[in-house]
Amino acid sequence: MESEFVYIPTDKTVQSIQFLQTIADKTNNTLDDVKIALNVKQINLNSKEDILFLNENSAPLKITLFDPDSQTQYAKSLLFEPYRLYFVWEDGTPLYSTDVVNDIIWNINTKKKYFSKPTRMEFRIIVGRGCNFRCKYCDQMDGEYTWKELDTSDKNLEKLLYQLYSISKDKEQINFVFWGGEPMLYWDTIVSLTNKIQYIFKEKDIRLGIITNGSLFTEENTDFIIKNNITVTISHDGPGQGMRSRDPFKNPENMKLIYKLCDHLENNFCLNPVFSKENYSHKKVNEYFYDIFHKHIRLGELSPVQVVGDKIYDQRIPEDQLLVYAKETYQYLLDALSNGTNSGYQQTLEGVCKFIYNVFSDYFVAYDHGCPATNENIYTVDLNGDLFTCQSFTTKESDHCYGNIYNDTSTFKPVAPTTYKNRIECVNCPVLYFCRGGCPHYNGQYREYNCRAYFCKWLPFLSLAITILTNGLLVNSIEGNYLRKL
C-alpha cells in the first residue's frame, strides 16, 4: 500500500499524497507525473530509518543564546536536532562538556553501575470507581460512565493476585498502585489486597502506592499506611485547589494525619498538583506547600490540564497565557538552580540530567512513548480482571478496555495509540525527549491545545538543560521547521 506521505527535497518538506493529487488536478497532470517532477521520496513515518532520513534533510533548530553576564546576545548560536539529541555550535564547533556536565555524567554512570534497576512490573489496580470529589477538569467528568460493581470477595482477590503473579513471576520488583475513582472509599479492599500481596509475592521486592485526594484519612488507615510503607500521592493543586471539590488541607483533624504521613514516609510522600486557569505558577505552588509543610515536598510532574471535552476546556490555562507560563517556569527553575534550592523537583530534574547525559552518549537511543499504555510491563486492571489502556479510562464499555487478565496473554489486543513517530512536527519538536508525543489518547479536536500546553510545560526544562550545557547561557529564542506557533 502506498505511503500516505512523501518528502519533497526542493523545499525539504513532508506532504501528503492528497496534497500532490490536488496539484495534479489543478495542473491537468497525473499523480505520477507530479511525483517525478518533484523527485519525491516515499516516507513511512513508522520507520526509524525514514525518520532519521527526514531529520538529516531538515534544517536543524537554531537556538539563540543570551549571556547574562554581559547582558548581550551571545555571538554564537546552537544547532539542535531533537530526535538524535545532537548539538553543535553554528560555526561547527562541537559542544564540549563542562565540569557540571561531567559531574552529571559521572553520577549517572555510577548509579547505572552500582544501582542498576531490577527487572520490574507495575500493576495499577482499580479498586473501585466511585469518588467523593467532582473535580472540574477530571478526565472522566465529561463522559457517561457506569460504575459497575466489582467483586471484592477474598476468593476473587486471591484469584486476581495469583494471576498477576503468574504474569510477573520472572520479575524482581513488583509495583502495585491503588487507583479509583477515590481508592480510599474502598479501604477494606485495600487492606485485604495489601495483606494478600505480601503473602503471595513474599519473595519479590514489593512496592505499594496509593493515589488519593487526601480527604479520607483516619488514625487507623494512616497507621496501616505507615506500617506497610505505602507511598502516598495526594492530588492537590495548591493555590489552584478551587478547581477541585474542597480542600482537605483546610480540615485541622485531617491535616494532623497528613503531617504524620509526611513525617514518617519522607520521600514516599508526594503531592501532585495540576495546573489550570486557577493557577499555573511553579513559584506559587512551591510557596503554598512550603507555608503548609515548612519544607519542600516531593512533587509530581505539575502538568497542565488535559482537555478532553467542552467542560474541561473552560478550566484550561488560557491560550494567551501559555508563553507566560513557560517563561515564568524557566525563570523559577533558574532561580532554584542558582540558589541550590531543593524545590521538590527531584523526578523532573532527574529527567533534565538524563537528557544532558544522553546528549553525550555515543549511540542512538530511540525514544519509547511516554505513555504507560505502550509499556509491556505496566498493566491497568480492575478487580474483575478487565484490562485498560489507562487508569483515567476504566469502563468496560469504552474503547480503552482491551482484554481480560485471565485470557491468554498472547490474545491481548495490542495497544497501538498514535505516537510521536506518526507526526512530523513531533519528530522535529525541541521538547521531544521530555514529551514523547504526549498522551496518545487525546487526539480529538483539542489535541492542538493540549500539544501547545505540553510544549510550554517542557520548554523551560529543555532551556534549563541548555543553560547547564553552555555553562550559564540563557535561551533567548528557538527557530526551525515545524515549531509550534504560540
N, C-alpha and C positions, 0 to 999 in steps of 0.2 A: 504494500500500500504506500502511495506517495506521501512523503513527508509534508506536513502542513506548513512548514516554514522553510525559507531559503535565505541564504546570505548573499548580499549584493556587494561585491568588492569595490565598486567605484565610489560608493559613499559610506562603506563599512556599516551597513545597517542590516537588520533582520526584518524580513517582510513575510506576510502570509501568502499562500497560493492564491487566495481570493483577491489580494491586492494586485497580484500580477495579472489575474484574469480580468480585472477591471481595466487595467492598462491595455490589455489585448483587445477588449471590446471597444474601447474608445478609439483605438488606432487601426481597427479592422485587421488585426493580426491574430494568429493562433497563440495559444499559451506557450507552445514550444518555441515559436519564433521569438517571443519576449524573453524567455529563459536564455536562449542562445545569444540574443543581442546584449543582455545584461551580464552574461557569463556567470550565472548564479551557481551556487553550491547548495545541494540539498542538506538540510540540517535536521538532526534528531536531537531535540533538547533533553532527552533522557540519556544521551551518550556522553560519558565523561570526555571522550576524545573530541567530540564536536564542541563541547563547552570550552575545552582548552583552546581549540582552534578559534572560537569566537573571541576568547579573551586575548589571544595573541594578535588578532586582527582588529581589535577595537582599541581606540586610544585610551591609555591608562588615565585614571583620575589624577588631576593636578591639585595638590594641597598647598595652598599659600600659607606661609607661617609668619608669625609676629614675634619680634624679640622684645620681651617686656623690659629688659634692662636698658635698651636704647630707645624704646618707645617708637620703633620704626619697623616697617615690613622687612622681613628677612630677605637677604639678597638672593637666596636660592629657594626653590620650591621642591617638594617631594612629588614623585610619581608613584602611584599605588595601584596594583592590580588586586582587587579584593579576593577573587576566587583562589589565587595562588599565594595570597599574603606576601606579595612581592613589592618591596620598597626600593627605590633608588632615587638619588638626588637628580634634579632635572638636567644637570650638566653631565650625568653619567657616573658620578662618584658614588661608590657603594655606601650604604648606611651602616656605619660601624657601631658596635655596642659600646655603651658607657659603663662606668663602674656599677651604677644602679642596675642596669640591664644584666650585666654579668652576675650580679648577686641573685637576681630573679632566676636566671638560667641555672645557676649552681643549686639554688634551693629546690627548684622543681626536679632537677636531676637526682638530687639527694633523696627526695621523697619517693621518686619513681624506683630508686634502687632499694631503699630500706623499708618503705611503707607502701609497697605496691598494693593496689586494691584487689581484694579477693574476687573470685567469680561470684556474682550475686544475682538475685532475682527479687523483684518487688511485686507485692500483691496489694492493690488498692481495693479494700473490701467495703462495699456499700452496705452498711448495717441497717439502713432504713432511709426513707426518702422524705419524711416529714421534717418541717423546720418551724421554729418559733419566731423567726425573723422574716421580714419581707423586704429584702434589700432592693433598692430601686434599679440597680444595674445587674441583678442576678441573671446568669445565662438562662436559667430555667423559668424566669418570670414571664417571658413573653409567649410561652407556648401552652398548649393544652396537655397537661400531664396527669396520668392516672397513677396514684400512689398504691401500687399493688401490695398486698400483704406478703411478707417474706417469712419463711419457715425458720423460727428461732429455736426449735427443739434441740436438745442435746444430740440426738441421733443425727439430725441434719447437719449441725455444725461440725460434728466429728467426720461425717461423710465428706463434707466440703474440704476440711483441712487435710484429710488423708489424700484426697485427690490432688490438692495443691502440693503436698509433699511428693507425690509421685512425679509431678512435673518438674520439681526443683531439686530432686534428690542429689544431683551432681553438682549443686552449687554450695559454696562455703557459707555465704552470708545471705540471709533471707530477711527482707524488709516487709513489714506489714503496716499499712497506714489505714486507719479507720475513717471513712468518709460518710457523709449524709447526702442530702439534707443536713440537719444538725445531728451529728452522731451521738452527742451527749444525751439526747432524748431516748437513746437505746442503751442506757448504761449497763443494764443487766446482761445484755447481749455482748457488750464489750468485755465485761468481766469474764464471762464464760469463754469467749474466744481467746482471751489472753491466757487463761489457765490451761486451756487445751493446746494452744500453740506451744507453750513452754514444755508441755509433756511430749507432744508429737514431734516437735523439732528440737528436742533437747540436745542433740549432738551438733546442732548448727549454731552459727553466730546470728542471734536473733536481734533485730532492731524493730521497736514498736513506735508508732506515732499516731497522733490524732489531730485533725483539722477542725477547729471549733470557733463559734462566735464568742465564746468566753462568758456566757451568761448563766451557765447551769452548774457551776462548781459547788460542791458541798465538802464538809470535812471528810466524809467517807470516800468520795471519789478522788479528792485531792491526795489523801494518804495513799490510796491504791496506785495512783499515777506515779507518785514519788517512789514508792516501794518497788515498782516494776520498771522504773526508769523509762517511762513512756514520753517520747518527745512531744511537746505541746506547741502547736502553732495556732495563735489566736488571730483571726481575721478582724483587724481593727484599722480604721482609716485615719486615726489621729484627728487633726482638726477638720477632716472631711467626714467624720463619723455620722453626720446628719443624713448621709445617703443610706445609712442602714436604719433598722427599725428603732433601736435605742442604744444607749451606751453603757455596757457592763462596768466600765471604769467609774461610773458615777454612783455605783452601789457600794457603800463602805464595807459591808459584810463580804460581798463578793471580792472586793479588792484585797482584803486580808488574805484570802485564799490564793489570789493571783500573785501577790507578793511572795507568799510561801512557795508556790511553784517556781517562781523566778529565782528565788534564793537557792533552792535545793537542786533544781535541774540545770542551772547555769547555762551552758551552751546548747542544751536540749530544750531551751525555752526560746520561742521565736514569735515575732509579730509580723503580720503580712498585710501591709496597707495596699489599697488600690487607689490610684489617682483618678479623680473625676472633676467635674466643674466646681465642686466644693473646695477642693484643694489639689494642687499639682506641684507643690513646693517641697523638695527634699529637705531644705533648711527648716521649714515649719514643722514637718513630720518629726525630724530628729529632735528639735527643741521641745516639741509637745511631749514626746515619750520620755525625754531626759528629765523634764519637770516632774513627771509622774514617778519614774523609777529611780531617779537620781544616779543613773549610769546609762551607758549606751547598751541597748538591747540588740541582739542579732535580728536583722530584718530580712524579709523575703525579697523578691525581685522588684517590688514597688512598680507594678505595671499599670499602664493606663487602662481605663475601662475598654473592654472589647465590645463593640456594638454588633448585636445580632437582631435587633428589632427597633421599631419606631420609639417605643417607650424608653429603651435603653439609650437610643441616640440622643435623647434630651439630657442625659446625665453625663455625656462625654466631656472631655476637655475641649473647649471651643476651638474651632479650627484656626482662628486668628491668634490664638494663644500658644499654639504648638511650638513655634520657634522661640517664643519667650521661655516656655517650659524647658526647651533644650539648652538655651544659653544660661539660664539660671542654674540648671543642674551642673553644667560644666564648671561654672564659677564655684559652686559649692564643693564639687569634687577637688578642684584645685586648692581651695582653702583647707579642706580636710587633709590633703596630701602635704601641703606646706607646713601645716600645724601639727602634723603627726597625730591627727585626731582619729581615735577608733570610733567611727560613726556607725558601727553595726553592719557594715557592708562587706563582711568577710567573703560571703558567697560570690557577690558580683565582682569585687576587686580581685578575687582569685581568678575569675574569668579574664580580667584585664592582664594579669600576669601570664596566664596561659597563652593569650593572644601574642604577647611580646615574645614568649618562648618559641612559639611556632613560627614567628617571623624569621628566626634564625635557625630553624630546623632545615636540614639539608635534604628533605624528601617531601614529596607531595602528599598531603593528607586530605582526602575527600571528606567533606563535612557530612555528618549524619543530619537528618532533620531534627530540630529541637523538640518535636512533639513525641510524647511517650507512646502515642498510638502507632508509631513506626518502629518502636523498640521491642524486639522479640523477648526481652527479659522483664517487661513490665506488663502486668495484667490488671485490668479493672474488672472486678467480678462482684456480683451481688450474692446474697445468701442462697439463692436458688441455683447458682452456678451460671447465670447468664453473663456473657462477656460483652464489654462495651469499649468503644474506641477511646472514651474519655469519661472521667468522673463527673463532668458537667452535663453529660447527655446520657442518662441512665434509665430510659424507659424501654421496655421490650418492644413497644410499638414503633419506636424510632428507627431510622436507618443506621443508627450507631450501635445497635445490638447485632453482633456479627457471629454469634455462635453460643455454645454452652460448654462449660469446662468438662462435662462428663462425656462429650463426644471425643472421638479420636482426634488428637491434635492435628493430624495431617489433613483433617477435613475443615479446619478453621478457615473461614473466609479471610483471605489476606486483606490487611488494611492498606489501602493504596490511595491516600489523600493526595491532593495536588501539592507538590513540593516545590522548593525554590528552583529546582533543576528544570521545571517546566516554564519558568518565567525568565525571559532575557533580562528584564530590569532587576531581578533578584541576583542573577549571576554577576552582574556588574555593580551591585549596590555596595557602598563602602562599609555598611554595617552587617554584611552577610555573615561574618564569623559569629557575631553575637546573636543575631536574629534567627538565622537558619530558615528564613522564609515565613516566620510567624505561624500562628495557628492555622493548620490546613483546612479546618472546618469552616472558617469564616470567609467563604468565597462568594457570598451573595452581594447585594447592592452596596453593602457597607465596607467591602474589602478595601477600597481605596482609602477611606478614612482610617481604618484600622492599621493599614500599612504606613500611612504618614505618621500616625501616633507612635507606632513602634520604631519607626525611623528616628523620631525625635527622642524616644526613650534611650536608644542605644548610641546615638551620635555623640553624646557627651563622654561615654566610656571609651569609644574609639579615639576621641580627641585627647582624653587623658592618657591613653596608651601612646599616642604620637608625641605628646609632651614629654613623657618619660623617655621614649626612644630618641628624641632630639635634644635631650639634656636641658629641658626647660622652655623650649619654644612653644608658642601657643598657636592653635589652629585658627586662622583668620577666614579662610574660605575653601570650599571644595568644588571643583569644576569637572564635568565629564559627561559622557553619554549616559542616557537612561536614568539620570538622577531625578529623585523626587522633587517636584515643584512645591515649595512651601509658601 
